[in-house]
C-alpha cells in the first residue's frame, strides 16, 4: 500500500506539469515529460537498489533465466 501512495505522490506533480504544458499547446512536451519521468523512475527505482546491493556484497549477483521467471 505504501508503494502505491509513494508512486502516486511522485507521479501527480508530473501530471500537473504535463497538463499545464498541454494547455499551452505544447503536447509534445507533455508527452515527453510523462515518458521521461516514468523512464527515470524505472531506471532509478530498479538500478539503484541493485547497484547498492552489489557495492554492499562486493561481488556480482547472478540471476538465471529460470529464477527470474519464478520471482515475477
Residue frames as qw, qx, qy, qz and C-alpha x, y, z in Angstrom:
[[0.000, 0.885, 0.465, 0.000, 0.00, 0.00, 0.00],
 [0.297, -0.803, 0.081, 0.510, 2.79, 2.42, 0.85],
 [0.412, -0.101, 0.585, 0.691, 4.45, 1.81, -2.54],
 [0.187, 0.654, 0.645, 0.349, 1.19, 2.81, -4.23],
 [0.168, -0.940, -0.225, 0.196, 1.00, 6.03, -2.23],
 [0.430, -0.561, 0.341, 0.620, 4.65, 6.76, -2.99],
 [0.385, 0.207, 0.664, 0.606, 4.11, 6.15, -6.72],
 [0.068, 0.828, 0.519, 0.199, 1.09, 8.43, -6.77],
 [0.321, -0.867, -0.064, 0.375, 2.95, 11.09, -4.81],
 [0.388, -0.409, 0.457, 0.688, 5.76, 11.21, -7.35],
 [0.289, 0.308, 0.725, 0.545, 3.54, 11.00, -10.43],
 [0.046, 0.835, 0.537, -0.112, 0.88, 13.56, -9.57],
 [0.133, -0.781, 0.109, 0.601, 3.21, 16.61, -9.81],
 [0.247, -0.166, 0.704, 0.645, 4.40, 15.35, -13.21],
 [0.187, 0.564, 0.780, 0.196, 0.80, 15.02, -14.32],
 [0.004, -0.893, -0.293, 0.341, 0.06, 18.63, -13.36],
 [0.217, -0.584, 0.411, 0.666, 3.18, 19.76, -15.20],
 [0.243, 0.121, 0.814, 0.514, 2.13, 17.85, -18.30],
 [0.121, 0.746, 0.654, -0.019, -1.40, 19.29, -18.12],
 [0.087, -0.840, -0.043, 0.534, -0.08, 22.85, -17.82],
 [0.193, -0.394, 0.599, 0.670, 2.20, 22.44, -20.82],
 [0.224, 0.340, 0.851, 0.332, -0.53, 20.73, -22.88],
 [0.092, 0.830, 0.493, -0.243, -2.92, 23.62, -22.20],
 [0.079, -0.749, 0.233, 0.616, -0.32, 25.95, -23.68],
 [0.738, 0.612, -0.080, -0.274, -0.47, 23.95, -26.89],
 [0.204, 0.634, -0.746, -0.009, 2.77, 22.04, -26.46],
 [0.941, -0.122, 0.048, -0.311, 1.51, 18.47, -26.45],
 [0.803, 0.354, -0.422, 0.228, 4.87, 17.03, -27.43],
 [0.091, 0.504, -0.588, 0.626, 6.43, 18.46, -24.28],
 [0.701, -0.310, 0.283, -0.576, 3.61, 17.00, -22.20],
 [0.980, 0.093, -0.144, -0.098, 4.16, 13.51, -23.63],
 [0.616, 0.445, -0.491, 0.427, 7.94, 13.72, -23.29],
 [0.245, -0.527, 0.489, -0.650, 7.56, 14.87, -19.68],
 [0.870, -0.201, 0.187, -0.410, 5.38, 11.87, -18.85],
 [0.941, 0.238, -0.222, 0.098, 7.59, 9.37, -20.65],
 [0.395, 0.573, -0.492, 0.523, 10.84, 10.85, -19.35],
 [0.443, -0.516, 0.433, -0.592, 9.58, 10.88, -15.79],
 [0.951, -0.112, 0.125, -0.258, 8.50, 7.25, -15.93],
 [0.820, 0.395, -0.324, 0.257, 11.74, 6.12, -17.57],
 [0.106, 0.607, -0.523, 0.589, 13.74, 7.94, -14.90],
 [0.672, -0.400, 0.352, -0.515, 11.63, 6.38, -12.11],
 [0.993, 0.071, -0.038, -0.086, 12.06, 2.89, -13.54],
 [0.680, 0.481, -0.392, 0.390, 15.79, 3.17, -14.14],
 [0.055, -0.560, 0.520, -0.642, 16.44, 4.74, -10.74],
 [0.749, -0.313, 0.264, -0.521, 13.97, 2.52, -8.89],
 [0.998, 0.065, -0.019, -0.014, 15.39, -0.69, -10.33],
 [0.680, 0.522, -0.316, 0.406, 19.01, 0.22, -10.96],
 [0.093, -0.707, 0.427, -0.556, 19.92, 1.98, -7.73],
 [0.800, -0.417, 0.314, -0.294, 18.93, -0.86, -5.35],
 [0.966, 0.194, -0.024, 0.171, 20.86, -3.38, -7.48],
 [0.441, 0.673, -0.320, 0.501, 23.89, -1.08, -7.54],
 [0.382, -0.663, 0.415, -0.492, 23.78, -0.63, -3.76],
 [0.949, -0.203, 0.195, -0.143, 23.44, -4.39, -3.24],
 [0.847, 0.393, -0.158, 0.321, 26.46, -5.06, -5.47],
 [0.152, 0.709, -0.399, 0.561, 28.51, -2.49, -3.56],
 [0.628, -0.541, 0.343, -0.442, 27.40, -3.92, -0.21],
 [0.985, -0.058, 0.159, -0.023, 28.11, -7.54, -1.13],
 [0.200, -0.726, 0.567, 0.334, 31.29, -6.79, -3.02],
 [0.317, -0.075, 0.882, 0.341, 30.51, -9.37, -5.70],
 [0.345, 0.026, -0.509, -0.788, 28.36, -9.77, -8.76],
 [0.580, 0.129, 0.610, -0.524, 24.82, -11.07, -8.41],
 [0.085, 0.073, -0.853, -0.510, 23.91, -13.81, -10.86],
 [0.606, 0.261, 0.398, -0.637, 20.29, -14.13, -11.87],
 [0.203, -0.004, 0.901, 0.382, 19.47, -17.12, -14.03],
 [0.332, -0.099, -0.457, -0.819, 16.63, -17.01, -16.51],
 [0.505, -0.359, -0.772, -0.141, 14.58, -19.62, -14.69],
 [0.330, -0.366, -0.567, 0.659, 14.99, -17.84, -11.34],
 [0.073, 0.090, -0.046, -0.992, 13.83, -14.54, -12.79],
 [0.446, -0.246, -0.604, -0.613, 10.61, -16.11, -14.10],
 [0.517, -0.401, -0.738, 0.165, 9.87, -17.69, -10.74],
 [0.246, -0.287, -0.391, 0.839, 10.36, -14.40, -8.88],
 [0.224, -0.065, -0.242, -0.942, 7.96, -12.50, -11.08]]
